[in-house]
Amino acid sequence: MSQDILDAVVIGGGLVGGLTALLLAQGGVEVTVLDAAPVLDEQSVLSVSNPRVLALSQATIHLLKTAKVWEGLKRQMPYSGMQVWNKNGYGEINFGQSSELTPAPEQTLGSMVEPSILNLAIQQQLLEQIRDYRTQVKVIRVERGVGVWHIVLADGTELRTKLLIGADGANSFVRDQAFIELDVLDYQQAGLTCAIRTREPNLHVARQIFLETGPLAYLPMAGLDAAENGYWQSIVWTLPDDFAEEYAALSDEAFCQLITEQSHHMLGGVVEATSKVRFPLKARAAKRYIAEGLALVGDAAHVIHPLAGQGVNIGCLDAAVLCDVLLHDLKRGVWAHEQTLKRYEHQRKGQNDAMMHSMSIIGWTETAQIFPVVWARNFALKQVEQHEILKDTFMAQANGLSSLSHTRYAIS
């Protein structure tokens, strides 16, 4: 049993947990990271194309560059344009511009990265920068002691820490052990994702069409064969549960035909589809982000509708704000004080809850077929398209940079 009291333990070594640990380490904090995943084999990761991608915002990319993760990404696809429209209506919004060549950094709105590629880059930096990074760790008990958290591992090891950070996902063990309650909204929908190849190139544009059944997104992704780059996209199709089950069971040929018809032959139609995966859609919101000596970040604190692809990005903003307030007070000789953690919760919870409710409302309006709702959403899309100030407001919210503006991670 370890008798040392650690400054900080992060449970979870994925994107948000890894980023949190790396940012704290850069600020001079000795961090222990407990990761359930094994050490990844680079060749194995790179040899397989993941059917899903994460749409990383400008703020997330900036944070990954700050943590020295970005340059280690072995595969990613920048996008310079976004197009959103209704299938049965006249509303349409366009952001940015298309590009036949890889867009220049100043044109890029964000980048699409496979989770496996991102996890590999995060882990490589954890191995390089974090002295006490442990893989294949199973945590079996977490409990509050006098001024410390006790963490018991499956191998009998016990750790004690002044600050425990739960970054262990939607089904967070840390959250449960801290008795933090969770609000859950079941959308009675599922997301269906897979990789598709289209006849025409995507020109580095992310597209989303709203169908009667729910939104269908085409997200540009890097292919295993560089010669096919530009023709591959990851789709995320939000569907009622029964539709998702039916479509997931289709043959690849029938599924290609279905998507081609439903999207009005977008990009010339779909010629190949691989690796269909179905997942339930539920919004989750922790009633508290903090307890004494404890903070939740990322999916452990919130899960939102994938409609705008912002879930991973708001998790990275959690990491940045938490590290900023902790490192700010550390300079004053204070570590993980209750008021420090409350500032983190105050800055993040309201914004995240607003985002979650907004996505829920938009998701409902985009599947409702009641005439006044159909008219209102078409009108709203047209108004945003016609007014640059509204478009700029939408983009400012999407890129996440405003949330960093008052932190040490602001872009000057």
C-alpha positions, 0 to 999 in steps of 0.5 A: 500500500502506497503511503504517499499522498499524490497531488492529482490522479486522473482516472481515464486516459482517453482524449479528455483525461489524457489532455487534462493530465498533459496540461497539468503536467505542463504546469508543473503538477505531478499527475498519476494517470490510470488508464484501463486501455493497454499500450496500443500497437501503432501498426495495428491501429494504422492498418484499420480504418475506423468507421467513425470520426470526431469533428475537432473544433479549432479550440480542441486543435489548439489545445492538442497542439499545446499538449504536443499531441497534434503533431503526432496524429498519423491520419486526419482530414481537415475541412474548410466548409460546412453545408446544412439543409433540409431535404423537404424545404428551402432552408440552407446554411453554408459556412466556409468554402470548398477546396480541391486541395488540402485547405490552408490552416487559415481556411480550416474550420476543423478536422475529422480524426478517427478515435483510434488515431487520436487515442494513439497520439494521446497515449504516446504523449502520456508515455513520454510526458507523464512519469506515472502513467499506468495502463490496463488498470482496473479501479475497484473502489473509490472513497473519500477519506479525511482530506484525501480520496482513496483509490483501490486497484484490482491488484490490491494497490491503494493510492491516496490523492488530494485531487481525483479527476474522473475522465472515465466516460459516460458510465463513469465509475468515479461519478457513481462512487462519489454519489453524484446523481445523473439526469438522463434523457432517452431520445428513443433514437439511435445513431447509425455510423459507417464509412462510405465511399462516394462517386464524387469528392467531398472537397473538404466539406462536411455536410448534414441533411435533415430527413424526415427520420432525422439528420444524416451527416457526411463527414470527410475522413482520411482513407487508408489508401491516399489515392482515395482521399476525398472520396471517403466519409464517415456518416452519422445517421440519427434514426428512430430505434426501429429504423436504425435496427432495420437499416443496420441489418441491410446488406452493404449493397442495399444500404448504399442504395438506401443512402443514395436515395435518401440523400438525393444522390449527394456526391453522386451516390454511395458506391461502398459502405463498411462497418455499420455500427449502431449506438443508442442516443441518450443525453446525460448530465451530472447534477454536480461536476465537483465534490470535495477534492474531485472534479468530473470532465468530459462524458463523465460529466455530460453527454449531448446529442451528436447533432452538431458533433460538439460532445468531444469538443466541450469535453476538451474545454472542460479540461482546459478550464479545469487546468486553468483554474487549478494552475492559477491557484497553484501559483498562490500556494493553493491546490484543489481548494473547494472554491477553485473547483467551484469556479470550474463548475460555474464556468462549464456547467451552465454552458454545457447544459445550455448546449445539451438542451439546445441540441435536444430542441433542434433534434426535435424540430428537425424530425417534427413534420408539423407544418408550423415547425417545418415552416419555422425551421426553414425560415430560421435556416434562411435567416442565418444564411442571409445574415453574416452576423448570425453566421459569425455567431454560430461559427464562434460558438462552434469553434469554441475559442471564446471559451478559452478567451479568459484562460491561459490557453487563449489564442492571442 
